[in-house]
Amino acid sequence: MCMSAEDLEKYETEMELSLYREYKDVVGQFTYVVETERRFYLANSVDLVPRNTDGEIYFELRMSDAWVWDMYRPARFVKQVRVLTFKDVNIEELEKQDLKLPENGPF
């Protein structure tokens, strides 16, 4: 059975929406947002090391306790990630939101 282009587009849209909902649910558990040319990650530990081999500069990026934005991965939570790239890497520290108690709490 073949999917029509419209069915495939609808499926991918639903997968992206599901991934976005998952991201919103888990983002508070992480310290860093990391963007590479190929992926988007959430992580609690990030180490970026510039490397130079025969005059070529690249970056070795190591992350632990990470979540990967990839709708085709069966498991998005990973213990360790290692990325080698010649492209830019963007690392941002997330602000931890203050814990707020409900206004109409039990007390």
C-alpha positions as CSV (number, residue, x, y, z in Angstrom):
1,M,0.0,0.0,0.0
2,C,1.4,3.4,-1.0
3,M,0.9,6.6,0.8
4,S,-0.2,9.6,-1.2
5,A,1.9,12.7,-1.0
6,E,-0.9,14.3,1.0
7,D,-1.0,11.4,3.5
8,L,2.8,11.5,3.9
9,E,2.7,15.3,4.5
10,K,-0.1,14.8,7.1
11,Y,1.9,12.0,8.8
12,E,5.0,14.2,9.0
13,T,3.0,17.1,10.3
14,E,1.5,14.9,13.1
15,M,5.0,13.6,14.0
16,E,6.4,17.1,14.2
17,L,3.5,18.2,16.4
18,S,4.0,15.2,18.7
19,L,7.7,15.9,18.9
20,Y,7.1,19.5,19.8
21,R,4.7,18.4,22.6
22,E,7.3,16.0,23.9
23,Y,9.9,18.8,23.8
24,K,7.6,21.1,25.8
25,D,7.1,18.3,28.4
26,V,10.9,17.6,28.8
27,V,12.7,20.9,28.3
28,G,12.4,21.8,32.0
29,Q,14.6,18.8,32.9
30,F,17.6,20.1,31.0
31,T,20.3,22.8,31.4
32,Y,21.4,23.4,27.9
33,V,20.0,23.8,24.4
34,V,22.5,22.7,21.7
35,E,22.2,23.3,18.0
36,T,24.4,21.8,15.3
37,E,24.0,21.9,11.5
38,R,22.2,18.5,11.7
39,R,20.4,18.2,15.0
40,F,18.9,20.0,18.0
41,Y,19.6,18.7,21.5
42,L,18.7,19.3,25.1
43,A,21.4,18.2,27.5
44,N,22.5,18.5,31.2
45,S,26.2,18.4,30.4
46,V,28.0,19.9,27.4
47,D,31.7,19.9,26.5
48,L,32.9,21.6,23.3
49,V,36.5,21.1,22.3
50,P,38.1,22.7,19.2
51,R,40.4,20.2,17.4
52,N,43.0,20.8,14.7
53,T,44.2,18.1,12.4
54,D,46.5,18.9,9.6
55,G,45.4,22.5,9.6
56,E,41.7,21.6,9.5
57,I,39.8,22.9,12.5
58,Y,36.7,21.0,13.7
59,F,34.7,20.7,16.9
60,E,34.2,17.7,19.1
61,L,31.0,18.1,21.1
62,R,30.2,15.7,23.9
63,M,26.9,15.8,25.7
64,S,25.4,13.6,28.5
65,D,21.9,13.1,29.7
66,A,20.5,14.4,26.4
67,W,17.3,14.5,24.4
68,V,17.5,14.6,20.6
69,W,15.0,16.4,18.3
70,D,14.6,13.8,15.6
71,M,11.2,12.4,14.8
72,Y,12.6,9.3,13.2
73,R,14.6,8.1,16.3
74,P,12.7,5.5,18.3
75,A,14.5,6.6,21.5
76,R,15.2,10.3,21.9
77,F,16.7,10.1,25.4
78,V,20.4,9.2,25.2
79,K,23.0,8.8,27.9
80,Q,26.0,10.0,25.9
81,V,26.3,11.9,22.6
82,R,29.4,12.6,20.6
83,V,29.3,14.9,17.6
84,L,32.2,15.9,15.3
85,T,31.5,18.9,13.1
86,F,33.2,21.5,10.9
87,K,30.2,23.7,11.2
88,D,29.0,26.1,13.9
89,V,27.7,24.9,17.2
90,N,25.4,27.0,19.3
91,I,25.1,26.3,23.1
92,E,22.7,28.2,25.3
93,E,22.1,27.7,29.0
94,L,18.4,27.6,29.8
95,E,17.0,29.7,32.6
96,K,15.6,27.6,35.4
97,Q,12.1,28.8,36.1
98,D,11.2,29.4,39.7
99,L,9.0,26.8,41.3
100,K,5.6,28.3,41.6
101,L,3.0,26.9,43.9
102,P,-0.6,27.0,42.7
103,E,-2.4,30.2,43.7
104,N,-5.4,28.2,45.0
105,G,-3.2,25.7,46.9
106,P,-4.4,23.4,49.7
107,F,-3.4,25.8,52.5
